[in-house]
């Protein structure tokens, strides 16, 4: 699940073997600003409390009003 998230959003790399670490670091270094930009955008879109809190409140309010 984490692997898919990281690869889908292109915010890092997922290694299958520890021997691949050096090449993964080199790849990230080649596009470090891209990884930074995508990670910041991913956080805002997918993980930020502020972005998703209103949706949670809406769901809770709907659930409360149904009862």
C-alpha positions as a printed Julia matrix, in Angstrom:
67×3 Matrix{Float64}:
   0.0    0.0     0.0
   2.72   2.52    0.9
   4.74   1.42   -2.12
   1.81   2.09   -4.44
   1.15   5.5    -2.86
   4.79   6.57   -3.21
   5.04   5.38   -6.8
   1.64   6.73   -7.83
   2.45  10.22   -6.59
   6.11  10.01   -7.63
   7.25  11.28   -4.22
  10.0    8.72   -3.69
  11.17   5.28   -4.62
  10.39   1.86   -3.21
  13.24  -0.59   -3.02
  12.97  -4.34   -3.28
  16.58  -4.95   -2.23
  18.86  -2.94    0.01
  21.54  -3.21   -2.68
  19.45  -0.78   -4.77
  19.78   2.02   -2.23
  22.75   3.81   -3.83
  21.14   3.96   -7.25
  17.86   5.14   -5.72
  19.62   7.96   -3.89
  21.38   8.95   -7.12
  18.05   8.98   -8.98
  16.43  11.19   -6.37
  19.41  13.54   -6.38
  19.04  13.97  -10.17
  15.5   15.34   -9.74
  15.53  16.49   -6.12
  13.51  19.65   -6.79
  10.91  17.58   -8.64
  10.6   15.17   -5.71
  10.27  18.13   -3.33
   7.59  19.78   -5.46
   5.61  16.56   -5.89
   5.89  15.71   -2.18
   4.56  19.13   -1.16
   1.67  18.9    -3.63
   0.91  15.34   -2.56
   0.81  16.36    1.09
  -1.62  19.18    0.36
  -3.86  17.06   -1.84
  -3.78  13.75    0.04
  -2.62  14.17    3.63
  -3.18  17.7     4.9
  -5.53  17.91    7.86
  -6.8   21.3     6.68
  -7.69  19.96    3.23
  -9.66  16.98    4.48
 -11.09  18.15    7.8
 -14.13  19.84    6.25
 -14.99  16.61    4.41
 -14.79  14.72    7.69
 -17.04  17.25    9.42
 -19.55  16.99    6.56
 -19.62  13.2     6.89
 -20.03  13.4    10.65
 -22.8   15.97   10.39
 -24.66  13.82    7.85
 -24.32  10.81   10.14
 -25.59  12.76   13.13
 -28.54  14.23   11.23
 -29.62  10.75   10.06
 -29.99   9.52   13.63
